[in-house]
Amino acid sequence: MESKLNVVVLSHTPEFEQNIVRGARLCYSSASIEELRDKVTPEDAERFLNMILEIGHGSILEHSSITFGIEGVSRSLTHQLVRHRIGCSYSQKSQRYVSEGQFEYIIPKPIAAHESLKADYIKMMERVQEDYNHLTIELLKEQVKEQFASGYENEGLKEALANEVEADELVCIFKETDKKLYSKLEKIAIENARYVLPNACETKIQVTMNVRALFSFFKERLCDRAQEEIRDMAFEMWKACMEISPTIFKYAAPTCVHGKCKEGKMSCGKMLYYKKKHGDIIATYEKK
């Protein structure tokens, strides 16, 4: 089953901009903490943030953070995402504890654009699902046999084994007659069956990044040289950040939007496209 990208802001630091400005002013002021806390108004914050972000004062951005809930992304994407380590925290759906009995998957856009390739791709995913289900059931069946060999007693299962019932029927009887042991052995089965699952497998992840980490993430992943799936996710995250603080995050667009491309000879050559794509969004907030 194909899945779609969804990015949700779950929470963020209260007084998001003021919190950063307090940290910046503390570096250059003899005022008390209480004075700094009470002096920073939203209007002061905007003026001060523009000044410090233009000169690149980065450490103070670590005082505010955002937590995102993200779904409809592939494990291929999250393998790239978790490379961003400093100032970042992650919690991801486990394939050891959560069965992929009907896993969703991501179809890359270049494949989805061609009907014949898309159809082949979906068939591949369906075959993987069958293999995963088969392995899970057969592993459970083998573990039931091992339990009996070690002295386990379960009359319903014993009779089913003697009658050589199908593995899926045996597993159903097992689940009904000994839920506690079934739960324990199912975990062992699915954590081993998961090895056949593809990078395309959909996953869900909670991500917390401080603003400095987000700047670093956006500079890398909003760039055209990033893979398309993670670039699309980064763009949705950036738009959500712009809702929270356009004053700050207008500076987190790709480097080519405000200046030179950071890729040098490896540049995509689409600077005008990205200047317009991100610049139009920035402009809408400046008009408000």
N, C-alpha and C positions, 0 to 999 in steps of 0.2 A: 504494500500500500504506500503510495507516494505521500510525502509529507512536505509541508510548507513552512518557511521561516517565520518565526514570531519572536520579537524582542520586546520585553516589558521591563520598565524600571520598577523594581520592587521597593527601593528606598534610597535615600541619600542623606548626607549630613545636613542637619538643620542649619539655617543661616549660612547657606552654602558659600556665598561670596564673602560675607563678613568674616567668616572663620579663617579664610585665607588671608584677608587683609590684616586681621589682627596679628597673625604670625609675621607678616611682612613689617608692620609698623613696630612690633616689639624689637626687631633687630636695630632699629634706628631711633628709638625713643626711650626717655627716662621715666615715662609715665608708668603708673601702677597698672597691674592687670585689670583691676576694676575700671580704671579710667579708659583703658584701651577697649575693654568690652563695651562700655557705654558710648564711646565716641564714634564708633564706626556705624554710620547709617548706610542704607542701600545706595544713596546718591554718592556718598563718599567712596563706597566700595567700587562703583563703576569707574569713576575717575582714576582711582589709585590702581585698579587692576589693569586698565589700559596702559598706564605708565610702566608698571613692573613687567607686564607680559611683552611689551615692545622691547625691553632691554634683556629679556630672557632670564629673569630671576625664577628658577625652577623649583628649588627646594620647598618654598612656601606652599606650592600646589599640593603637597602631600597631606595637608591638614583637612582636606575634604575628599570624600569618596562617594561612589555610586555603586549600588548593587543591582545587577540585571538578572532577570530570568530569561533564558534563551532556549527555544525548542525548534524543532524542524531543521536541525543541522546534522551533518554527518560526523562520524567519528574521524574521518579524514580531516575535517575542519578542526575539531577539538584537539587533535594531535598537534596542529599548528598553533592553536590558541594558547595552549598551556606552555609554550615556549616563552611567553611573556610572563616572567616570574617575579620580578622585583615590584613590590607594591600591589600584587595581585593575589587573590584567593579564589579557589575553585571547588565546587562540589558537583559531581557528575553522577547521573543515573548509572547504577552498577549492573553489569551483565552477569555478575556472580549471584546477586540476590534477586534480580528481576528477570523473570523468564521472557524470552523474545518469541513466545509462541505464535505471535502474529506481528513480526517486526515491520516497522515502517522504514522507508528508505528515501534517499535523496537522488534525484535524477539530474546530473549536470546539464546545464543549459545547452551545450553543443550537441549532446546526445538527444535531449528532448526536442531539439529543432528538426530532427529527421525522424519521420514516423517509423520507418523500418528499423532504424537503430534503437529507437525508443521501445518498440515492440520486442526486439531481441533482448534488450536490457531487462525489461520487466519479466520475461521468461527466465532469465538468469536468476533474478531475485526470487522468483517462485521456486526454482529448483533448490536454491540455498535454503529457503524456508523448509522445504520437504526434508532436506538432509539434516537440518538442525533438529526438526521434530523427531525424525527417525533416530538420530543419535541419542536424544534426550530419553526417549522411551526405552530404547535398547539398553542404555546405561542403567536406568532404573530397574529394568528386569534383571540384569546381571547382579545388581546390588541386592535385590530381593533374594536371589539364590545364595549369595554370600552370607546373608543374614541367617537363612535356614541352616547353612553349613556350620555356623557358629553357635547353634542352639536356639535360634529364634523360633517362637511358636505363634502361629496365626492360622487358624483352621480354614478360614475362607481362602487365604492365599495358597495354603498347602493344597487344597482341593483344586484350585485353579491351575497350579503348576502341574499337578498330576494329570489333569485333563488337557494339558498343553494348549491352553487358551492363547489367543493372540496377545502380543505384548501390550497393545494399547488397552485391551480389556483388563489384563492383569494389573496394569498401573491404576486403572479406575477403582478396582477392588481394593488395592493397597491404600489408595487415598481415602476411601470410605472407612476402612477398618482400623487404620493406625495413622491418624493425621500427623501426630507428632514426629514419628519416625519418617513418614513420607516427606514432610517438610525438610528434615535434615538431609535425606538422601537426594531430594530434588535439587537442592543447592549444589551438591557434588556433581550431579548430572549436568545441570545447565552451565556450571562454571567450566566444564570440559567440552560440552557441545558448542559453546560460544566460539571456539577456535575456528569454526567454519564460517562464521558471520563475516560479511564484507565491510570494508571501510565506508561503504555507502549507508550502512545501518544508521537510522536516525537516533539521535540522543538528545538529552536535555541536560542543561548545565546552569548552575548559578555562579555568577561571576561578580566579584567585588574588586574594583580598581580605584586607587586614589587618582586624583586629577593628573598628577605628573605621569603616572603609569598610562593613563588614557591618552595623554599627548603622545607618548612614545608609540603606543599601539596604533593610534590613528595615522601617525606619520608613515608607519610601515604598511598598514593594511588598507588604508584608503587609496594608496598608490596603485596605479594600473598594473604594476609588476607583481602585485599580490594575486593569489589565485582568486578566481571570480566569486566562488561561494563565500569565502571569508571577507572579501571586499564588499559584497552585498550586505553581509551581517554588520561589518564595521560602519557602513553608511547608515544603517538603521540605528545603530548605537549612537553615532555622531548626531543624527537628527534628534534623538531623544535627549542627548546632552544639551543641544541647542535650546530645547524647551526649558531646561533647568537654568542654564546660564549662557546666553548668547555672547555676553561680554567676554567670557573666558574662552568658550569653545570655538569662536570664530578664528582663533589663533591655532586651533588644532586641525585645520584642514590640511590636505596634502601640501607639501612645501611649494609646489608650483603655483598654488593659488595666490600666495602672497609674495613669492619671489622666484628663485631659480629652482629647477628640478634637482633633487638630491642624487639622482641616478647617473648623472654625467652622460657618458657615451652610451649607457644602457637605457636612456630615456625612451619612453613610449612615443614621444612626439605629439601627444594629445593635450598639451598644456592649455590651449585655448578652450578645449572641451571641458576640462576639469575646473578651470577658472570660472566658466559660466555655470557649470553644474553646482558647485559649492557656493560660488559668489552670489547666485540668485537667491539661495536660501539665506545666506548671511544678510543680503539686502532686505529681505522681508522683515527681519527682526530689527534692523536699523531704522525702518520706517515706523515701527510701533511706538 
